C-alpha cells in the first residue's frame, strides 16, 4: 500500500495534475458560494470540456469540485444564513448564530480544519478498506434502508428545541412535502393541485433558500432577529481562528462526524446531506448543553461539517471499487470514466492502479489546498458582517431569487422560494425548529421507496422484513435511544434516594 501511495503522489503532484486539482477545489468553493448551482449542475456543465483531456487530470478536477463545494457552501451558511449547498443546511442552525455573536471566524475556521481532518480520515479509510467497505455497502438491501431512515427520523426527537410537539409537527410537514410530485412507482401525481412546476416535486435547494435565506430577510425587516451583534469584530487572524476551548469542545464532534460521515457516504442515497443532519442529531444527543443547540454552539458546526466532507470522500468507494455510483455526482463521474474508456469496478484497481491511487492521493492534496485557500480568507470574509442590514437584506434577496431561477430557468421557482421564505419567517416568529422539517424531507423519499421494495420482497410480511439481522440491530438501537433517558433518570433518582437515606 505504501508503494501504491508513493506512486499516486508522484502522479498527483505533477505540475499539470496539481493545477487541475487547484482549479477543481477553487471552482468548487465558488460553486458552493452560489446558492442553487450545486455540484451536480456544475460538473454536468464542465463534463464536455474534459473530453479532450486525459482521464486522470479530468477526474481529479471534477472530484475537486465535488468536495470543494462542501466547504464553499459553509461560508454563505455561516455569514448570511443561506446554504450554498444542501449538505450545509444544518450549518445555518448554529453557524449563523455564532456569526451574530461575532464568532464567524471561529465557525469558518473549525469548519475548514474539521473538513480537512475528516477528508484525511476518509482517504486513509479508502486506502485500507475500499474493497471490504464496498461489499458491506452492497449488503444493505431495502429493509436495511427502511430501518436506517427510520433511525434518522427518530433522531428528529433530539433535534427538537423547547417543544417536542412542535418538532414532530415539523417532521410530519417535511414528510408531507416530500410526497409532492409524480409517484415513482405508480406514476400518479400527488398533491400537485394541477400545478405543472410541482410535477418534479419540491427542490431541497428552494426550500433551504426560502426558509433560511428569505426567512432571515423578513426577520431583518421586522427587527429583533435582524439586529446583529457582530460589529465588534477582531482584526487579527489569530483572534479570528478557533481558540483552545473551541478545539476542546470540537475534537470529539469532529472525530464522530468523520467516522459517521464516511460510512454513510458508502450507502447509495445516504451521502453528505444525510450525514450532516445525523451528525448534528448525534452531537445534540450527547452534548452536556443540549438546550444551547441552535443558539451558536460550535459543536453544531464541527460535527456536521466534518461529516459532510467525510461522506463526500466515502462516496468514491463504491464507485471505484464496484462501479456503483452512490449519488448523482458519482453518476456523472461514472459517465466521465466510461467516456474515457475506463470500466469502474473491481478490475479498475488491478488494470489501472496508477489512476486509482492518483485520484485517491489527489483528494488529500485537494484538502490541503482547500485549507491553504480558505483559512487566510477568513479575516476578509468575516468583514461581510459589517455590512448594515439595509444593504445586506436586498443582497440576500437577490442571491436567493437568482439562485432559485437558475435551478430550472423557471419563474415559478421564485414563487416557491418566496412561499418558503414566508414559512421560514413564521417558524422563527413562533419558535418552530426548521431542522426536523428539512431532515424529514430528505429522508422521506428514500424511506418510502425502500419500504415499498421491502414489502414486495416479502409479499407484505413485515415480520420477515424486521427479522433480518442488520434491521434488528438498528431497531434495537432506536429502542435503546428512547429508553436510555428514562432508565438514566430512574437510576439517578434511585441513587439520590439511597444516598439521602444513608446520610
N, C-alpha and C positions, 0 to 999 in steps of 0.2 A: 504494500500500500504506500509506503514511503517513497519507493521508486516511482510509482504512478503519480503521486502528488508532485514530486520534483519535475516529472515530465510535464504535468499540467501547468505548473507555474512557469516553466520555460516557454510554453506556448502562450499563456495568457499575459505574460509580462513583455511580450514582443511589442514593439512600438505601435504597430497598426492595431493589434487587439486591445492594447491599453487605451488607445484613442477611442476605439468604438465602445469600450466599456465606459469611459468617461462621458461620451456622448449619450449613451443609454441612461445612465443614472441622472445626468443633467436634464435630459428630456423628461424622464420620469418624475423628477422633482417639480418641474414646471407644470406637467400634466396634473400632478396632484394638487397644485395650487389653483387649478381652473375647475370649479365645480361643474359637473355634467359631462366632462370629456372622458375621463377614466382610462384604465389601461387597455381595455378591450378595443375601444374605438381608435385609440392612438396607435396601437400595434397593428390593427387592421389597415389603417391609413399608410403606415410605413412598410408593411409587408411587401408590396410590389417593388419598393426601392431595393430590396435585398436580393432580387432575382439574379442580378449580375455580380453579386458579392460571393465570396467563398462562404461555406456553411458555418465555420466556427465563428468568425467575426460577426456574421449576421445574427446568429443565435445569442452571442454574448451581448450585442446591443439590445436585442428585443427583451432578453431576460433582465438586463439592467433597467429598462423602462418599467418592467413589472414590479420589481422590488423597490425601485426608486419612488414610485407613486405612493407607496405605503407611508414614507416619511413626508413627502410633499403635501399630502392631504392633512397631515398633522398640523402644519403651520397655520392654515386657514381655520382649522377646528379650534385651535388654541386662541388665536388672535382675534378673529371676528365671528366665531361660533358658526362657521359654515363648513361642513365636512366636504373636503375636496374629493374624497373617495369614500365609498360605502364602509370600508373597514375602519375608518376613523370617526364614524358617527359617535361611538361611545366615548371618544376622547373629548367631545364637546361637554360632556356632563361635568367633569372636574377640571379639564384643561382650561376651559374658558373662564371658569370661576377663579382659578389660580391667576389668570391674566388680569382679572378685575381687581385682584388683591396686590397687583404689582409683581407677580411671580411668574410672568410669562417666560422669562429666560430659564428659570428652573424647570418649567414644564417642557419647553422645547429641548433643553439640554438632556434631561432624563429620557426623553423620547429618542433622541439621537443615540445616546450611549446604550440605552436598553435595546434599541433595534440592532445596533452593532453586535452586542453580546448575544442576542437571540439568533441573529444571522450566522454568527460564528458557530454557535451550538448546532444549528441546523445543518450547516455544511459538514461539521465533524460527524454528525449522525448519518448523513448520506454516505460519507466515506466509509464508515464502519459497517453500516447495516442496510444499505439500499435494497439488495435482493430480498432479504428476510422481511423487511418492513413492507415491501410491496406485496408480498404474499399475505401478510396479515391484513393489509387493506383490502385485498381481494376476498378474504374470508368474510368480510362484512356484507351480509345479504340484506334484503328489505326488512325482515323482522328486527335485525340489529339497528338499522337506521331508525325505525319507529321508536325503539327504546332510547336511542341516543337523543333523538329530537324531543321525546317526552322528558328526558332528564334536563334538556336545555330549557323547556317551558316551565318545569318545576323550579328551576333556578330563578324564574321571574319573581318568585316569592321573596327572594333575598335581594332583589333589585328594588323592592318597593321602598318608598320614602316613609312618611309618617303613617300612612294608611295602607294596609294590605288590601282592603276592599278596592280602593282606587287603582292599585297596581293590577289587580285581577281584572278590573273593568278595562284597563288599557290593553292588557294581554288579549282579552276577548275581542276588542275592537281591531287589534292587529291581525288576529286570525280571520276575522270577517273581511277585512280589506284585502288580504292575500288571496281570497277566493274570487275576486273580481276578474272578469275576463272569460276567455274560452276554456272550458274544461278540457284538459289534455287527454282524458280517457274517453269521455262520451262525445266530445265536440260541441256540447251545448254551451250557450252563453249564460253567464251567471252575474247578476247584479250590475249589468251594464246600463239598464234603463234606456236601451236604444242608442246610446252614445258610442259612435264608432271609435273614438280615441281610447275607450276603455276595453276594447276587444283584446288587446295585448296585456291587459292588467295594468296595475299602477306601478310605476317605476320607483324603486327604492331611493334613487338619487333625487327624484322630485319630492318625495315625502320628506327626506332628510333636509333638503334645502329649504323647504317650506317651514317645517317645524322648528328647525334650529336657526336658519338664516333670517327669513322674513318674520318669524315669531320674535326674534331679537329686535328687529327694526321697530315692530309695533310696540314692544316694551320700551324702547328708547323714546318713541313719540309720546307715550303716556307718562314717562318719567319713572322714577323708582329704580327698576332694573337697568334702565339705560344710563344711570349715573355711574361713572367709572371712578374707581379708587386707585387707578394705576398711573396717575400722572406723576407720582413721586418715583420716577424710575432712576435706577442706579446707572452710573456711566461706565464703570469698569467692567470688562468682560468677566473678570474673576468673580465679581459680585453678582453677576447675572446667572452664572452656572450653578448647578445643584451643590449645596454645601454638605458637610459631613452628616448632619441629621437627615437630609434628604436621601443620601445614599443608604443610611442605616434603615430608613423606612422602606426603601425601594428594592433592596437587594433580594429579598425573598420573592416579592411580586415579579421581578424580572426573571428569576430562576423558574418559578412556577409557570409564568407566561411562555417562556422559551420551550419548556417541555410540553405543555398543553397544546400550544400552537403548532408545534411540529407534528404531533400525532394527529391532530385534527386536519392539518394540511394534507395528510395522506389520503383522507377519506373523500371520494368524489362527492361534490355537493357541500362539503364542510367549508374548508377554505378560511381566508383571513377574516371575513365578516363574522362568521360563527365563532371563530377562535377569540376575537376581541371581546365579544359580548360574554361568552362563557368565562373568560379570564376575569372580566370585571365582576361578574357574579361571584366567582370563587374568592376574589380578594375582599369583597364586601362580607362574604360569609365568615372568613377567618380573621378579619380585622378587629382590633380592640376598640376601634372608633367607628362602628357601623353607621351611627347616626350622622356622622360628618360627611359621608359619601354624597357627592352632588354639590358640595359647598367649596370644593377646592382641595381635595386630598390627593397628594402626589402618587399614592399607591394606585389610584384610579386612572392615572396616566401611564405609569411604569408597566403595570401588568398587561393591559390591552395592547399597548404599542409594541411590547416585546412579542406578544402572541401573534399579532398580525404579520410581523416580519418573519417570524419563525415558520408560520403557516405558509407564507409565500415561498419559502425555500423548500419546505416539506412537500409541496405540490409537485416538485420536479421528480420525486422518487418514482411514483407510478408511471410518469411519462417516460423517463429514461430507462427504467428497469423493465417495464412490462408493456410500454406503448399505450398506456391508458391515460388520457387527459382527465385531470381531476376537476377542471373548471374551464370556462370559455377561453381564458388566456392560454392555458395549456393546450387547448384545441387548436388555437392559432399557431402556436409553436410546433405542434404536431404537423400541421399543414406545411410550415416552413421546412421542417426536416424532410418531409415527403417530396416537396418541390426540388430539394437539393439532392435527392436520390438516396437519403438515409432511411433505414427502416427502424423506427423506435421500438425497443423491446429487449428481450433477453440477449439477443445476438449483438446488440449495439456495443456493449462493453467488451465483447470478445473481438468483434471485427473492427471497431473504431475506438480503441481505448484512448487515443490522443484527443479525440473530440470529447468523449465523456469527461475525462479528467481536466481538459482545458476549460470546458463550461463550468465545471464544479469549482475550480480554483478561481475563475473569473468572478464568481459570486463573492468570494471572500475579498478579492481586490475591490470589487464594486462597493462592498460595505465600508471598506476603508476610505474609498473616495467619497462616499456619502458623508462620512464623519468629517473628513477634511473640508468638504464643500459647505456643509451646513453649520457646523459649530461656530466658525468665525463670523457667520452672518447673523447669529442670534442677537448681538448688540444692535445691529441695524434693524432687524425685524421687529424687535420689541418697541422701537420708536413709532411704529404704526399706531400704538396705543395712545400716543399723544394727540392723534387727530381728534378733533372735537366731534361729538355725536351728530351735530347738524351737518357735518361733512361726511362722516362715516356712514350714516343711515342711507343716503342716496347711493353711495358707492356699493354697499352691500346689496341694496335692492337691484341695482343694475347688474351686478355679478350674478345674483340668483336668477333673475329673469333671462339674462343672456345664456347662462348655463342651461336653464330649462329648455329654452328654444333650440339650443344646439344639439340636444339629445336626439331629437327626431325631426328637426326643422318643422315643427308643428306648433301653431299658435295656441292650440288647446293645452299644451304643456304649461304655458304661462298661467292659464286659468287654474290648472290642477295645483301648481306650486303656490298660487295665491290662496286657494282654499286651505291647503295645509298650513300656510302661514297664519291664517286666522285661527285654525285649530291649535297651533303651537302657542299663539298668544293667550288663548283661553286656558290652555293647560298650565301656563306659567301663572296666570292670574288666580286660578283656583287650585293650584298646587297639585297637579297631576304629573306623575313621573313619566317622561316620554320613553325611557329605556325599555320597559316591558312591551310597549306598543311596537317599537321597531324590531325588537328581538322576536316577538311572536310573528311579525310579518315576514321575517327572514326564514324562520324555521317551518312555518305553516305549510308551504307547498311541498317541501321535501317530505315532511311527515305524512301529508295526505297521500301522495303518490306511493310512498313506501308501504303505508297501511293497506292501500288497495292491492298492491302487488302481493303482500303477505297473505291477505285473505284469499286471494286467488290461488296462491301456492298450496294452502291448507284447506281449500274448499270451505272457507268460512269458520274453520275450527280455531278459535282463539287460544285454547289451551295448548294445542300443538305449537303455536307460534311462541308463546311465552315459556315453553319448556326448553327452548334452545339455551345452551349454557351461557353464552355471552348475554343474551337477553335477560336471563335470570339474575346474573351478576349486576347488570345495570339497574334492574328494577329493585333489587335488594339495596343497592346503593341509594336509590331515590328514597326508599322507605327509611333507611338509616338517617338520611339527611333531614327528614321531617321529625323523626322520633328522637334524635340525639339532643335537641334543645330541651325537650320535655324531660328526658332522663337526667340530663345535666342539672336542670332546675330542681328536680326532686332529690337528687343526690346531695346537692348543695344545701337544701333545706334540712335534710336528714343530718348532715354533718354539723350544721349550725345548732340544730336541736340537741344533738349529742354533746357538742362542745359546751353549750349553755348548761346542760344538765350536770356535766362533770364538774363545772365550776361551782 
